[in-house]
Amino acid sequence: MAAARMLSARSALRLVALLLGVFAAGQCTEHVPLLMWTSDGFSLPSQSDPAAGHSVSMSELQSYLNTAFRSTPHNVLLFLQDKLSVDDFTKYAGVFGNKQGSAFPNLESTLQSSSSLLLPSVCSMVSSSLPMLLQDELNTSPLYMDPDMLAQLRLNASVPALLIFSLPYSSSGADMMSVKEVLSGNDEMIGQVLRIMGSQSVPYTAIYTALRPSRLMEEVIPDVHSVGARSLLQYRHEGSPAPYPPVEFKERGSACILLWAKNLTVSEYRSGRWERHNLSPKTFGEGVSPKLEGSFCNATHSRLVLNYEDILGYRSFKLIFVMSQRHYKVSARRWFTMDQVQLEYDRKTASFNGSRGIYAPAEYSYRCHSVTSFRYPLLTPRSAKDNANDWRISFDDFQIQGFNVTGKEFSYASDCAGFFTPGIWMGLLISALMVLLLTYGLHMIMQLHTMDRFDDPKGPAISVPQSE
């Protein structure tokens, strides 16, 4: 996109026009703005202006980042604010000639003197995933910083660095000046960081966005949907995507395998970085019918095969879930396990083992908020030499059932979250320690004995024989 001077009067009017269509119908109902700029001497690749009401998706943002980092510095400054909306710029920025009242003087001057990009409507779920996207793109771990820490850090222009600065946001109802003061403080922090980078002569690429919007344009209208056995009560202001039916494989006219996920993502390591592809649009949604050739199920084994084309440059691509069920004498019941998740791409295979952590009673379904192969992994490469070491798999809000399926509904879900969470264990240990101290104190008090003889100040002193 052409360089955006968003804090000028002309840009402010343009933002208002774009805002009219930001909350159009779609899967994402929460949107935040995103600003991106570079240091002097570098320029961002041109990008056509987004259509009014268009919300930037994960794949679109990732595609642009892939293109941008070919020519921009790999020292990235990510200013991640708690909340932010386009309205904050039109209300608190120096628009319509009111430069003295601007809450963003440093940001305004920076955008006017550098190559910049404005995306007024980015899905908040995409902005929340931005640290992970940048981490994969730069192949480096993030550092959470503040200006004082940055002043002591010596960066190398040839070594990628991802520096994340967390910014607050305040909305106190009637006292709207407090919001402006917080935004002004955030702008001063941004200016301080940019001055430090300039003093060290380190080129950089900066991004300013938020985790969620500060203002919601839609009314809170509850929508109740039923997908399989799950009853989803969602509110439009929560940014939850509209639910869709699970993938269903039928054997002899009756369903025997069900699969549902909010997100299915695969990544391959190429040329020193991870290239990501989201399989969800080709797997779930209204009117989407994935090809399931090669799938089968019986009393002891199930295999769900999702067939794709043109994924990450591979003409043939398959995502395979291999499951089995057997009787365990220790628990005296049958359990099903997801033994492997396989990727088959142009006659090559990458296999991940999953049976250690992905299991449930045979009559239940299995559900987990996150199933990945790289962050708290439940999926691990089959061996050190397997092709799976060059791949990453990530499933969000994942649910699967490979046996005892009745109709189109999931059975009761066995969740991967354990009953005794770290918080519960901490509470139990502290309670036990307090009970132990109380018991010891009561025991010591019970050992105290009152004196049975007392001195009379008017009489002779008590003489206690040594034999007593």
C-alpha positions in Angstrom: 0.0 0.0 0.0 1.1 3.6 -0.6 2.7 5.3 2.4 -0.1 6.3 4.7 -0.2 9.7 6.5 -3.0 8.8 8.7 -2.8 11.7 11.1 -3.4 14.4 8.5 -6.9 15.7 7.8 -7.1 14.0 4.5 -6.1 10.6 5.9 -8.5 11.0 8.8 -11.4 11.4 6.4 -10.2 8.4 4.5 -10.1 6.4 7.7 -13.7 7.4 8.5 -14.8 6.2 5.1 -13.1 2.9 5.5 -14.5 2.5 9.0 -18.0 2.5 7.6 -17.5 -1.0 6.2 -15.1 -2.4 8.7 -17.8 -4.4 10.6 -19.4 -6.0 7.6 -20.7 -9.6 8.0 -17.9 -12.1 8.2 -16.2 -14.6 10.4 -14.2 -12.0 12.3 -16.3 -9.4 14.2 -13.4 -7.6 16.0 -11.0 -5.4 14.1 -8.0 -3.4 15.0 -5.8 -1.0 12.9 -2.2 -1.9 12.1 0.6 0.5 11.3 3.9 -0.5 9.8 6.9 1.6 8.9 10.6 1.4 8.3 13.7 3.5 9.3 15.3 5.9 6.8 16.8 4.4 3.7 14.3 1.5 3.4 10.8 1.3 1.9 7.9 -1.1 2.2 6.6 -2.8 -1.0 3.6 -1.1 -2.5 0.2 -2.5 -1.8 -3.2 -1.6 -3.4 -5.6 0.1 -1.1 -8.0 -2.3 0.6 -11.7 -2.1 -0.3 -14.0 -0.5 2.2 -15.1 -3.0 4.8 -12.4 -5.6 3.9 -10.8 -7.2 6.9 -7.2 -8.4 6.5 -6.9 -12.2 7.1 -4.1 -14.3 8.5 -3.0 -15.5 5.1 -3.1 -12.0 3.6 -1.0 -10.5 6.4 1.5 -13.3 6.3 1.8 -13.0 2.5 2.6 -9.3 2.9 5.1 -9.9 5.7 6.9 -12.5 3.5 7.2 -9.9 0.7 8.1 -7.0 3.0 11.0 -8.7 4.9 12.8 -9.4 1.6 13.7 -5.7 1.5 13.2 -4.3 5.0 15.4 -4.7 8.1 15.0 -7.8 10.2 15.3 -5.8 13.5 11.6 -5.6 14.2 9.9 -3.4 16.8 6.4 -4.6 17.7 4.4 -2.1 19.8 1.5 -4.2 21.0 -1.2 -2.2 22.8 -4.0 -3.8 24.9 -6.8 -2.0 22.9 -6.9 0.2 19.9 -9.4 1.3 17.3 -9.4 3.7 14.4 -11.7 5.9 16.4 -8.8 6.6 18.8 -6.9 8.2 16.0 -9.8 10.3 14.8 -10.6 11.4 18.3 -7.3 12.0 19.9 -4.9 12.6 17.0 -4.0 16.1 15.7 -6.6 16.1 12.8 -8.3 19.1 11.2 -5.4 21.3 12.0 -5.4 20.7 15.8 -1.8 19.7 16.1 -1.3 21.0 19.6 -4.0 18.7 20.9 -2.6 15.5 19.3 -1.9 12.5 21.4 0.4 11.0 18.7 3.0 13.7 17.9 5.9 11.2 17.6 4.0 8.7 15.6 2.7 11.5 13.3 6.2 12.8 12.5 7.6 9.3 12.0 4.9 8.3 9.5 5.3 11.5 7.6 9.1 11.0 7.2 9.3 7.3 6.4 7.8 4.6 4.3 4.6 3.3 6.0 1.6 1.1 5.6 -1.8 1.4 7.1 -4.2 -1.5 7.5 -7.3 0.0 9.1 -9.1 -3.3 9.6 -7.1 -6.4 10.8 -8.9 -9.2 12.5 -8.0 -9.1 16.2 -7.3 -12.8 16.2 -4.7 -12.2 13.5 -3.1 -9.3 15.5 -3.0 -11.6 18.6 -1.0 -14.1 16.6 1.4 -11.5 15.2 4.2 -12.3 17.7 4.1 -16.0 16.6 4.0 -15.0 12.9 7.0 -12.7 13.3 8.9 -15.3 15.3 8.4 -17.8 12.5 9.2 -15.3 9.8 12.4 -14.1 11.4 13.3 -17.4 13.0 14.2 -15.8 16.3 12.7 -15.7 19.8 10.9 -12.6 20.9 12.3 -10.3 23.6 9.9 -8.3 25.8 11.5 -5.0 26.3 11.1 -1.5 27.7 13.1 1.7 26.7 15.5 1.3 29.7 16.4 -2.3 28.7 16.7 -1.3 25.1 19.2 1.4 25.9 21.5 -1.2 27.5 21.1 -3.6 24.6 23.5 -3.5 21.6 21.8 -4.8 18.5 23.5 -6.1 15.4 22.0 -5.0 12.1 22.9 -8.4 10.5 21.3 -10.5 13.2 17.4 -10.6 13.3 15.8 -9.4 16.5 12.1 -9.3 17.5 11.6 -6.7 20.3 8.0 -6.5 21.7 6.9 -3.5 23.7 3.6 -3.9 25.6 1.5 -0.7 25.8 -1.5 -0.2 28.1 -4.9 1.3 27.3 -7.4 3.0 29.7 -11.1 3.6 29.2 -12.6 5.0 32.4 -16.1 5.9 31.2 -16.8 9.6 31.8 -13.2 10.7 32.3 -12.2 10.4 28.6 -9.1 12.6 29.2 -7.5 9.6 31.0 -7.5 7.7 27.7 -5.8 10.5 25.9 -3.2 10.7 28.6 -2.4 7.0 28.3 -2.2 7.2 24.5 0.1 10.2 24.8 2.3 8.3 27.2 2.4 5.4 24.8 3.4 7.7 22.0 6.2 9.2 24.1 7.4 5.6 24.7 7.4 4.9 21.0 9.3 8.1 20.3 11.9 7.2 23.0 12.4 3.7 21.5 12.8 5.1 18.0 15.4 7.7 19.3 17.4 4.9 20.9 17.4 2.9 17.7 18.5 6.0 15.8 21.3 6.7 18.3 22.6 3.1 17.8 22.4 3.5 14.0 20.4 0.2 13.7 17.9 0.0 10.9 14.5 -1.3 11.9 11.0 -2.3 10.9 8.2 -1.1 13.3 4.7 -2.4 13.7 2.0 -0.7 15.9 -1.3 -2.6 16.6 -3.4 -4.0 19.4 -4.8 -7.2 20.8 -8.4 -6.2 20.6 -10.5 -3.1 19.7 -11.2 -0.4 22.2 -14.7 0.3 20.7 -17.2 -2.1 19.4 -19.6 -1.0 16.7 -22.0 -3.9 16.7 -24.7 -4.6 19.3 -24.3 -7.6 21.6 -26.6 -10.0 20.0 -26.4 -13.6 21.2 -26.5 -16.3 18.5 -27.1 -19.9 19.6 -25.9 -22.6 17.2 -25.7 -26.3 17.6 -22.8 -28.1 16.0 -22.8 -31.8 16.7 -23.0 -32.3 20.5 -21.6 -28.9 21.2 -24.0 -26.0 21.9 -22.2 -22.8 21.2 -23.5 -19.6 22.7 -21.4 -16.9 21.0 -21.6 -13.1 21.2 -20.6 -11.0 18.2 -18.5 -8.7 20.4 -16.3 -11.7 21.4 -15.0 -12.1 17.9 -15.8 -15.8 17.8 -16.2 -17.2 14.3 -19.5 -18.6 13.2 -19.6 -22.3 14.0 -19.6 -24.8 11.2 -20.4 -28.6 11.0 -17.6 -31.1 11.6 -16.0 -33.1 8.9 -17.9 -36.4 8.7 -16.7 -39.6 7.1 -19.4 -42.3 6.5 -18.9 -46.0 6.2 -21.9 -48.0 4.7 -24.2 -45.0 5.0 -23.5 -44.2 8.7 -21.0 -41.7 10.2 -18.0 -43.3 11.9 -15.4 -40.5 12.1 -16.0 -36.8 13.1 -13.4 -34.0 13.1 -13.8 -30.4 14.1 -11.2 -27.6 14.7 -11.2 -23.8 14.7 -7.8 -23.8 12.8 -5.7 -26.4 11.0 -2.2 -25.1 10.1 0.9 -26.8 8.7 4.4 -25.2 8.3 7.5 -26.3 6.5 11.0 -25.1 7.1 12.5 -23.7 3.9 15.5 -21.5 3.2 16.0 -20.7 6.9 12.4 -19.8 7.8 9.0 -21.5 8.4 6.4 -21.2 5.6 2.9 -21.5 6.9 -0.4 -22.6 5.3 -3.8 -22.6 6.8 -5.9 -25.6 5.8 -9.1 -24.5 7.5 -10.8 -22.8 4.6 -10.4 -25.9 2.5 -11.6 -28.2 5.3 -14.5 -26.5 7.1 -17.2 -24.0 6.3 -20.5 -23.7 4.5 -20.3 -25.4 1.1 -16.9 -26.9 1.8 -16.6 -30.6 1.1 -13.1 -32.0 1.7 -12.1 -35.0 -0.3 -11.8 -38.1 2.0 -10.5 -40.7 -0.4 -8.5 -43.3 1.5 -10.4 -43.0 4.8 -11.8 -46.1 6.4 -13.1 -47.3 9.8 -13.9 -50.6 11.6 -14.2 -51.9 15.1 -10.5 -51.5 16.0 -8.9 -49.0 13.5 -9.9 -45.7 11.9 -8.1 -43.6 9.4 -9.3 -40.2 8.3 -7.6 -38.8 5.1 -8.0 -35.2 4.1 -6.9 -34.7 0.5 -5.7 -31.3 -0.8 -4.0 -29.8 -3.8 -1.4 -27.1 -4.3 -0.4 -26.8 -0.7 3.0 -25.0 -0.2 3.9 -25.8 -3.8 3.0 -29.6 -3.6 0.5 -30.8 -6.1 -0.7 -33.7 -3.9 -1.0 -33.1 -0.1 -2.7 -35.3 2.5 -3.3 -34.8 6.2 -4.0 -38.3 7.8 -5.3 -39.1 11.3 -4.6 -42.7 12.3 -6.6 -44.0 15.3 -7.1 -47.3 17.1 -9.0 -48.7 20.0 -8.2 -51.6 22.3 -9.1 -53.0 25.8 -6.8 -52.2 28.7 -6.8 -54.6 31.6 -5.6 -52.0 34.2 -8.6 -49.8 33.7 -10.9 -52.6 32.6 -12.3 -50.6 29.7 -11.7 -49.8 26.0 -9.7 -46.7 25.0 -9.1 -45.1 21.7 -5.8 -43.4 20.8 -4.7 -41.2 18.0 -1.6 -43.1 17.1 -0.2 -40.9 14.3 -0.8 -37.8 12.3 0.8 -38.1 8.9 1.6 -35.7 6.1 1.9 -37.1 2.6 3.2 -34.7 0.0 4.4 -35.7 -3.5 5.3 -39.3 -2.5 7.0 -38.3 0.8 5.7 -38.9 4.3 6.2 -37.1 7.6 4.8 -39.0 10.7 4.1 -37.6 14.1 3.3 -39.8 17.1 0.4 -38.8 19.2 -0.6 -41.9 21.3 1.1 -40.7 24.5 -1.1 -37.7 25.0 -4.1 -38.0 22.7 -6.5 -40.6 24.0 -10.0 -41.0 25.4 -12.4 -43.7 26.4 -13.6 -45.5 23.4 -17.2 -44.2 23.7 -16.0 -40.6 24.1 -14.6 -38.0 21.8 -11.2 -36.3 22.4 -11.0 -32.5 22.7 -8.1 -30.1 23.3 -7.7 -26.4 23.1 -4.3 -26.7 21.3 -2.6 -29.7 19.7 0.8 -28.8 18.2 4.1 -30.4 17.4 6.3 -27.5 18.6 4.8 -25.7 21.6 3.9 -27.9 24.5 3.9 -30.7 21.9 1.3 -33.5 22.0 2.6 -34.6 18.5 6.3 -35.7 18.2 8.3 -36.8 15.2 8.4 -40.6 14.9 12.3 -40.5 14.8 15.1 -38.1 14.6 15.6 -38.7 10.9 11.9 -38.5 10.0 10.7 -35.8 7.6 8.4 -34.6 10.4 11.4 -32.7 11.8 11.0 -30.2 8.9 7.3 -29.7 9.6 5.1 -28.1 12.2 1.4 -28.9 12.8 -1.0 -26.8 14.9 -4.6 -27.5 15.6 -6.7 -25.0 17.6 -9.9 -26.0 19.5 -9.4 -29.5 18.2 -12.0 -32.3 18.6 -12.0 -35.8 17.0 -14.0 -39.0 17.4 -13.0 -42.2 15.5 -15.3 -44.8 17.1 -18.8 -45.3 18.4 -20.2 -42.3 16.5 -24.0 -41.9 16.7 -25.5 -39.7 14.0 -23.7 -36.4 13.3 -23.0 -35.5 16.9 -19.9 -35.8 19.0 -20.1 -37.9 22.1 -19.2 -36.6 25.5 -15.7 -35.0 25.2 -12.7 -36.1 27.2 -10.7 -32.9 27.5 -6.9 -32.8 27.5 -6.8 -30.4 30.4 -6.0 -32.3 33.7 -8.2 -31.9 36.7 -5.3 -30.9 39.0 -4.0 -27.7 37.4 -0.9 -25.9 38.7 -3.2 -23.4 40.5 -5.1 -26.2 42.3 -1.8 -27.9 43.3 -0.5 -24.6 44.7 -3.7 -24.1 46.7 -3.6 -27.7 48.1 0.1 -27.4 49.1 -0.5 -24.0 50.8 -3.6 -25.3 52.6 -1.7 -28.4 53.8 1.2 -26.2 55.1 -1.2 -23.9 57.0 -3.0 -27.0 58.5 0.4 -28.3 59.6 1.4 -25.0 61.2 -2.0 -24.8 63.0 -1.7 -28.3 64.2 1.8 -27.7 65.6 0.6 -24.5 67.3 -2.3 -26.2 68.9 -0.1 -29.0 70.1 2.3 -26.5 71.7 -0.5 -24.7 73.4 -1.9 -27.9 74.8 1.4 -28.6 76.4 1.3 -25.5 78.6 0.5 -26.0 82.3 -0.6 -23.3 84.8 1.3 -22.9 88.1 -0.3 -24.6 91.1 1.6 -22.5 93.7 1.8 -18.7 93.9 3.8 -16.3 96.1 1.9 -14.2 98.7 3.6 -10.8 98.8 2.6 -10.4 102.5 3.7 -13.8 103.5 6.9 -15.9 103.4 8.3 -17.0 100.1 7.2 -20.4 98.8 9.9 -23.0 99.3 9.9 -25.7 96.8 11.8 -28.8 97.9 14.4 -30.1 95.4 12.8 -33.6 95.7 9.6 -32.5 93.9 
